[in-house]
Amino acid sequence: MTVTLADVAARARVSPATVSRVLNGNYPVAAATRERVLRAVDELDYVLNGPASSLAAATSDLVGILVNDIADPFFGIMAGAAQTEIGGQEGTGRAGGEKLAIVCNTGGSPERELTYLTLLQRQRAAAVILTGGALEDPRHTAAMTAKLARLADAGTQVVLCGRPPLPDSDAIVAALAFDNRGGGRRLTEHLLALGHRRIGYVAGPLERTTTRHRLEGHWAAMAAAGLSEGWPAGRTAEGRDSLTVHGPYTRRSGYEATLELLRRAPDLTAVVAANDTVALGACAAVREQGLRIPQDVSVAGFDDLPFAVDAVPALTTVRLPLYEAGARAGRLAMGTEAPPPGGIATIAAELMARASTAPPRGD
């Protein structure tokens, strides 16, 4: 037999209205009364009618977390941390207070990203967290801005984690943006300080903000050192130099792009990879050519994923606090942390110099 709200009220010796207030969390209830109601919920295994509740309220108990690839630790770490905060609110494990976080895997598709946001809008999602870099396409940016504005107007909390804020959009609660430019610059400056001058770069997809920002940091460091591989003022990414190769954020891309770089420049002494996964592919390509790391070619990555320190040799990289950023995004989505001033926070990137980089031979 289905357990009703009245059954819970009778077990807890309170009115049905009090049970409703406890479960919806929209009215102050004495702690002892709340505990008695939740104990009755547990004992009777009462389940709140989610669809009916969401129709009565502005939003539901659903929170969407959008990722490009859940199998990529970059996204998995952030999504897991956010989910922990979302599911760890008061009332966890009981039919009141907690939220249901679902991870939406877009595969990097802009169309899929918009589709998931539409589905979450239909479900009256309480919050949406978008992780990772954004697509640099004016039409998609306009569509995203409009979609997020509609979500916000319906009461959905919108948080960006690891991506820059949208232009001309007041829909977001907060944008937590990684300092990809600064991290990219410090990484290349580290290689320059070691004595490297012929530095190849395996970049991510051309149309992604993360790719452009990390490349801009690299090119800025090269230009400051007076090297031709620097990015001249006003030059577009399409006019990139011969020591930069673009591709997906995958190990295979790192492998193939590094082989191409070594073909173009046999005197290359260092390779900077778009992220740590790409760096693993770069390492494989270097070794396949009979070269040693770091004695012949230094290799560096980005993100400081868990495996980076266990690579052989340990990978020089840039640490992004992925777990901390994801957890903060979860708290912002739940309203348990105040937004940063102006709604935007830049999260620092830290250079992690390890054994995969060393001075070039002869230095």
N, C-alpha and C positions, 0 to 999 in steps of 0.2 A: 504494500500500500504506500502511495506517495505521501511523504511527510510535508505538511503545510506550514505556513508561517504561524497559523493559530496553534499548531502542535508545539512549536518552539516556544511560543509565548506561554502556553500552559505549563510546559516543563520548567521554564525559567521564572514562572510566577510574576510575569509582567504583562503589559498590554501588547497587542500586535503592533501598535504604533511605535512602542519602544524598541521592539525587535527590528522594525524597519529602519529606525534611526541608527541603531548600532551597525547594521549590515551596510547601510548606504554611507555612513560616516558623515552625514550632512547636518548633524545636530549634536550638541554636547550631551553626553550621558555619563553619569557617575561611574567611576572605575569599577566599583563592586558590582554594579548592575551590568555593565558591559561584560565583565568576566563571567557572570552568571548566564547571560544570553549566549556568549560564545561557547561556554561549556555545554549548554543545551544543544547548540548547533552541532558540536562534535558528537555528542551522545546519540543524537537522532540521525546523524549523517545527512543533515539538511543541505540542499544545494539551492542557492539563489537562482531564480529564473533570469538568466543573463539578458536574453532578447527583450523580455518585458521590462526589465530594469532600465536598459539603455533607451527604450522608447520613452520612459517616464523622465529620464534624466537627459542633460545636455550631451553627455558623453558616456561611453561604455567603460568596461574594465580592461579594454584591449590596448596594448602598446605595441606599435610596430617599430622594428629596428631594420633599416635597409642596409644591406652590405653588397659589395660587388661579388665576392666569392667567400663563402663561409669556410671553405677548405684552406684559404690563405690565412696564416696565423695573424697577419696584420689586422684583418677584419674579425677573425674569431676571438682574439683577445679583447678587443673593444666591445664586441657584442656580448661576450660572456660577462664582462665586468658590469656593463649596463644592465643586463638581465638580473644579475645578483642584487643590484640596488633596487630595481623595480619590484622584484619578488621578495625583498627583504624588509618591506615596510611593516608597520604595526598591524598585527592580525594575520601574519604569515601562517599558512597552513590551515586557516579557518575561512569560513565563507563571509568575509567582510574585510575591507581595507586593502587586500592584496590586488595586484594587477596581473593580467596574463600577457607576457611578452612573447611575441612571435618574431622570428627572424625571416626576413624576405630577401632571398638571394636573386639579385638582378642580373648576374652574369655580365655586368658592365653595360647592359643594354639601356639606352635612354628611354626607349619605349616601355620597357618592362618597369623601369623606375616610376614612370608616370602611371602605369597600370596599377602597380601596388599602392600608390598613394590614393588613387581613385577607390580601390577596394577598401582601404583603411578609412577613407572618408565615408563610404557607405555604412561601415560598421561603427561609425561615430567614435573612432579611436580617441582615447584620452590623451595620448601623446604619440609623437613620431620622432624617431632619431635617425638622421641620415649620416652615414659614416663614409669616410674616404673622400678623395678628390672629386671635383665636379667636371662635367663635360663642358668644354669651351665652344659652345655653339649658340649664337644669339637666339635662334628659334627655340631651342631647348631651354635656355635660360629664361626666356619670356614665359614659356609654358610652365616651368617649375615655379616661377614667381607667382603666377596666377593661381596655380594649384595649392601652393602652401598658404596663400592668402585666404582661399576658401576654407581650408582646414582650420586655420586660426580663427576665422570668423565663426566657425561652428563650435569653438571651444577647445580645439586640439592644441596641446602644447608642442611646439616644433623646436627641435634642438639639432644643430649641426655639430658633428664631431669629426675633426680631422679634415674639414673642408672650409674654405673661406666663405664669408657671408655673401648672400645674393645682393646684387646692386638694387637699390631702390625698393627694398623689401623690409617692411616693419612686422612681418608675420612671425619671425622667429623669436623664441624666448632668449636663445643664446647661440653664438657660433664659437666653437672651440677650434681654433685654427693652429696647426703645427707650424713652427718656424722653419719651413722647408728651405727657404732661400738662405737663411743664416746657417743652417746645418750643412747645406751643400757648399757654401763658401768655406766654412771652417774645415770641411773634409779635404777640399782641394788645397787649401792653404797648408794643411798638414803635409800633404805630398810634396808641395813646392818647398816647404822648409826642409824636407829630407833630401832635396836636390833633384827631384824629378822635373823634367821639362816636356817630355813627350808623353802626354797623358791622354789615353783614350777614354771615351765616355759611352757607356751602354745606357741609353735613356729609355724611359717608358713610352707609352702611346703619345703621339704628338698632340692630341687634342685634349689632354687632361691637365687640370690646374697643377696637380702634384708634380707632373713631369716638367712643366714650364718653370715652376718656382725652384725646383732643385737644380735644373739646368742653369737658370739665371744666376744662382749662387755660384755654381762651378765656373761659368763664363766670367763672372765678375772677378773672381780670384785670379783667373788666368790673365784677364785684361790688366788687372792691377800689377801683375808681374811682368807686363810688357810682352806677352806672348801672343802670337798671331791667332791662336785658337780662341782668344777672347771674343766676346760678342760685341761688334762695333755698335755705336749708338744708332738707333733707328733700324737696325737690321731685324728681320723677322726670323722666327724659328725655322721657316722653310729654307732660309739661306744659311743653314748650319754648316759648320766646317767639316772637313773630311775625317776628323777624329771623333765624330759623334754619330752613333747609329741608334735609331729608334726601333722599338719592338714592344711586345706585351710584357707584363710583369711576371715572366715565367722563367724557369731554369733553362728550358730549351732556347728561349730568346737570348739569354745571357751567353749560352754556349755558341750559338750561331753568330751572334753579333761580335763576339770576341774573336772568333776565327776570321771574320771579315776585317776587323781592326788590325789584326796581326798581318793580314795579307796586304792591307793598305800601307801599314807602317811597321816593317819588321824591326825597326829600332825602338818600338814602344817600350817604355819602362814601367808603366803603371796603367791600370784599368780601374775606373770608377763605375760601379754598377748602380742601376736605378733603385734597387733594393737588395736585401740579403739573399732572397731566392734567386734573383738574377745573378748575384755574385757567385753563387754555387756553380751555376752554368759557366760563368767566366773562368772560374778555377779549373773546371774540367777541360775547357778548351786550351788553357795555358799548358796544362800538364800533357795533353795530347800532342802538343807541338814539341815535347821534350824539354820544356822550360820549367824552372823551379820557382816556387813561391816562398818567400819574396826575393830570393837571390837574383833571379832574372827579371821577373815581373811582379810588381806589387799589385794586390787586388783589394779593393775596398767596397763596402756595401752601404746600406742605409736602412734604418728602423731598429736595429739591434733585436732581432727576433730571437727566441730562446735558443735556437741551434747555433747562433753566430759564435758564441764563446766556445762551443764544442767542436767547431770546424777545425781541420788540421791544415795549416796553422790557424789559430784563432783569428777571426775576421775583424779587421778594423772596420768600424761602422759609425753611424750616428744614432744615438739612442733617442727614440721617441717614447715618452711615458704612456704607452698604449692603454695599459690597464687603468692607470689613474685617470686618463682622459675619458675612457668609457664609463668608469664609475661616476665621474663628475657629471657626464651627460645624463646618466640614469637619475641622479639626484635632481638635476635641473628639470628633467621631464616630469618628475614626481612632485616638484615644488618644494622639496626638502632642503634645497640650497638656493640662496639668492643669486640671481643672474649677475654676471660681472658688469662693471660700469659700461654703459653704452651697449650692453648685450654682446660684446665681442671680447674674447680673450685669446692672446697669442701664447702658445705653449712652447717653452724653450726646448731646443734640441741640443744634445750633449755629445761631443766627439768622444768616441771610445777607441783609442789607439791601441792596437794589438799586434800580434806577430805576423800578420799577412802583409804588412807594409814595412819597408826598410829602405835605406838609401840605395840608389841604383849602383850597379857595379862600377868600380873605379873611383867612387866617392868615399 
